[in-house]
């Protein structure tokens, strides 16, 4: 991934960066608002019949709205998914484009220009791997895109974002108005569909499987873990290597599109004065613990995300920050840097101190939440400097020692030698939930207290 490597060399890498929820819609709602679901209204997927809410709360405020108030031009390209009823142009973005199969009710009310809608021909796919779950029809998990690279959605997003960037930069040169531009790619989401030119760089026999693929027994873990792995039991070791091969190629394909935008920024002459941030809304197990995808699975592969920031005028190149940070911290970072009014809910923490000094001490622990996606499931996770505590509302809890057991193979929740660590992490979880206004800690015996012992 040469372009993201370039960003890392020229900027700051965050070594312990996490999505606050490992599924796209609530993660994206948290990103744009800087607040947890109980404040922004988005608890699970907004585009499914199981949606708890399809729209952000009416009183919600996004960082784009705050930046608009502060005089910024704002533009958004690509995947949205923070609301099914309102889109970027309702929530602070002046320009919205690179649309594909996105929020039909919103688009019917406020159509975007024809040039901003992606209508590529049906992809030419080869090597399609399907999977069948109990009660489901076979569905595509990965394939190779044999079509024209210019027809891909990622290419379209990069093309439209680069064009808009050039316009925004020219306007700033003319009137001094600062700008915010965002490009949100779908890649490398399942089904993994890399182009042939990228897939051929990853022969299956050169692709390693995670240690947890071979060593996981699920002994002492909640039953959901073995049950989830059972969904992929029809795939053998070779198929898992194929899945990882396609995923890695898809990542490199994304990196190529990121490079096109970085090149466009260089051409405007504003790279030195521009903060560039790369992140993700969630990860993917891609064979870890013999699973794919993300969701309730509490593992690092699903929750820990890449995060890089480059700003030559402010950030010393080549640094690494080890503080615990989360995706939605950027909402609070952006408003502080813009001199805008703070967001109403302090669900995250500004990263401005880390941008100046990556050794700045961070939080002792962070809170991840999960209400489910199409399958509803109550979960809270406290991630600390060393331990991870997982509260499963409908199953047993989990405790992992990320220092001694980075593959999270051993659930220590009932291990007598870790009783003090378990109790400390449980206390931190309660403190995080209370401090961040999580309503699940309230309600007497009907809330978390029903299953989560009080410290």
Secondary structure, 3 states (H helix, E strand, C coil): CHHHHHHHHHCEEEEEEECCCCCHHHHHHHHHHCCCHHHHCCCCCCCCCCCCCCCCCCCCCCHHHHHHHCCCEEEEEECCCCCCCCCHHHCCCCEEECECCCCHHHHHHCCCCHHHECCCCCCCEEEEEEECCCCCCCEEEEEEECCCHHHCHHHHHHHHHHHHHHHHHHHHHHHCCCEEEEEECCCCCCCEEEEHHHHCCCCHHHCCCCHHHHHCCCCCCCHHHHHHHHCCCCCCHHHHHHHHHHHHHHHHHHHHHHHHHHHHHHHHCCHHHCCEEECCCCCCCCCHHHCCCCCCCCCHHHHECCCEEECCCCCCCCEEEEEEEECCHHHHHHHHHCCCCCCCCCCCCCCHHHHHCCCCCCCCEEEEEEEECCCEEEEEEEEECCEEEEEECCCCCEEEECCCCCCCCCCCCCCHHHHHHHHHHHHHHHHHHHHCCCHHHCCHHHCHHHCCCCC
